[in-house]
Amino acid sequence: MATFFQGFIVSFGLIVSIGAQNAFILKQAILKQHIFWVVFICFACDIILMGVGVLGLGTLLSQSSLATLLLSLCGAIFLLAYGSRSFISAYRGNYELMSVEKNKQTSLKKTILITFAITLLNPHVYIDTIVIVGGIGSTLSFDQKVFFLLGALACSFTWFFGLGYGAGFLTPYFKKKRTWQILDILTGFFMYFIAGSLFIYSAKLSGQIF
């Protein structure tokens, strides 16, 4: 049971932040569009990535400094681009979706594609799930790995479905342009902060490699 909670806590520390994925879930929840499929896809991706990481690939990647360096740099660049997009959006203030009642429904197919893109095209997700979670899990015995993985996935399930179905209560506040701007600004700062930490980590790692 201690290993289960260890997996839960490690996953919690990585997943609970305003990242690209969480910001997208929050927006979809506020707009009340295809919530189930968005959070289900995010959770399903975690099942696959964490499972692959804990049960083997995480060990290989954690032992390859070059692979970790490349993932870190790609993740930092992606987060800088997403953060800049958030700041530009806040500056322009063109929020056509402020009014939930007047919002045009985005198709399920398009929403699913966007969810996959935000989840799988962000290198940072691989660092979190495969390198970090997988790297920690790789030090455990097989039986412990199973409980560690279950704990990490329990956190993922609780967070994604809780955020997806709980954020809807914030809808009244997001009928105002200013609230959307604040959300975008906060998202931008968080993206820049994480990108900065990845660049620092990459610089230290490159010094060890080269």
DALIN-V370838 format. One record per residue. SS is DSSP state (H for helix, E for strand, - for the rest). PSI is psi as a letter, one per 40 degrees, with the letter a starting at -180 (none if undefined). D_CENTER is the distance of its C-alpha to the mean C-alpha in whole Angstrom. Layout:
BEGIN
[[SS/PSI/D_CENTER] [SS/PSI/D_CENTER]]
END
This chain:
BEGIN
[[-/d/26] [H/d/25] [H/d/23] [H/d/21] [H/d/20] [H/d/19] [H/d/17] [H/d/16] [H/d/16] [H/d/14] [H/d/11] [H/d/11] [H/d/11] [H/d/8] [H/d/6] [-/g/8] [-/i/8] [-/g/8] [-/a/5] [H/d/6] [H/d/4] [H/d/6] [H/d/9] [H/d/9] [H/d/10] [H/d/12] [H/d/14] [H/d/15] [H/d/15] [H/d/18] [H/e/19] [-/f/20] [-/h/19] [-/f/18] [H/d/16] [H/d/17] [H/d/16] [H/d/12] [H/d/11] [H/d/14] [H/d/12] [H/d/8] [H/d/10] [H/d/13] [H/d/11] [H/d/10] [H/d/13] [H/d/14] [H/d/12] [H/d/13] [H/d/16] [H/d/17] [H/d/16] [H/d/18] [H/e/21] [H/d/22] [H/d/20] [H/d/18] [H/d/21] [H/d/22] [H/d/19] [H/d/20] [H/e/23] [-/h/23] [H/d/23] [H/d/23] [H/d/20] [H/d/18] [H/d/19] [H/d/19] [H/d/15] [H/d/15] [H/d/17] [H/d/15] [H/d/11] [H/d/13] [H/d/15] [H/d/12] [H/d/11] [H/d/14] [H/d/15] [H/d/12] [H/d/14] [H/d/17] [H/d/17] [H/d/16] [H/d/19] [H/d/21] [H/d/20] [H/d/21] [H/d/24] [H/d/25] [-/f/24] [-/g/25] [-/g/23] [-/e/25] [-/e/23] [-/d/24] [-/h/26] [-/d/25] [-/d/28] [-/e/29] [-/h/25] [-/h/26] [-/h/24] [-/h/22] [-/i/23] [H/d/21] [H/d/21] [H/d/19] [H/d/16] [H/d/16] [H/d/16] [H/d/14] [H/d/11] [H/d/11] [H/d/12] [H/d/8] [H/d/7] [H/e/10] [-/e/11] [-/h/8] [H/d/10] [H/d/8] [H/d/6] [H/d/10] [H/d/11] [H/d/9] [H/d/10] [H/d/13] [H/d/14] [H/d/14] [H/d/14] [H/d/16] [H/d/18] [H/d/19] [H/d/19] [-/e/22] [-/e/24] [-/i/25] [-/i/27] [H/d/27] [H/d/27] [H/d/25] [H/d/22] [H/d/22] [H/d/22] [H/d/19] [H/d/17] [H/d/18] [H/d/17] [H/d/14] [H/d/14] [H/d/16] [H/d/13] [H/d/10] [H/d/13] [H/d/14] [H/d/11] [H/d/10] [H/d/14] [H/d/15] [H/d/12] [H/d/13] [H/e/17] [H/d/17] [H/e/16] [H/d/19] [H/e/22] [H/e/20] [H/d/22] [H/d/25] [H/d/24] [H/e/22] [H/e/25] [-/h/26] [H/d/25] [H/d/25] [H/d/22] [H/d/20] [H/d/21] [H/d/20] [H/d/16] [H/d/16] [H/d/17] [H/d/15] [H/d/12] [H/d/14] [H/d/15] [H/d/12] [H/d/11] [H/d/14] [H/d/14] [H/d/11] [H/d/13] [H/d/16] [H/d/16] [H/d/15] [H/d/18] [H/d/20] [H/d/19] [H/d/20] [H/d/23] [H/d/24] [H/d/23] [H/d/25] [H/d/28] [H/d/28] [H/d/28] [-/none/30]]
END
